[in-house]
Amino acid sequence: MGSVAGAGPAYVARFIAALAKAGEERGLSPEIAATVAQETVLGTSWMAASTGESMDEIARRVASPNGTTAAGLAVLDHDQVLDQLVSVTIQAAAQRGRELAEEARSA
């Protein structure tokens, strides 16, 4: 549980930073890129909480067929790259949690 809920804000923070960095690479100022990335994550969370829609439903609703969002989602969805990256990340955190628990028991 801690590897998801407890560490989740750090992982989301890394995603926001990566989104902002990509914005900068496309010509946004660092301040604007950071604001857009933060507000995008906040707005998406608010949308899900207020509508009850799943993240898949929101992604489908936002993406126009054959549009720019669909092109980006094709990269994220290809071979479930994002899902696999998140899964490996959570596995690493959970493994470290087990190691710390074992160290505490051995002490």
Secondary structure, DSSP 8 states (H G I E B T S, - for coil): -IIIIITHHHHHHHHHHHHHHHHHHTT--HHHHHHHHHHHHHHHHHHHHHH---HHHHHHHH--TTSHHHHHHHHHHGGGHHHHHHHHHHHHHHHHHHHHHHHHHH-
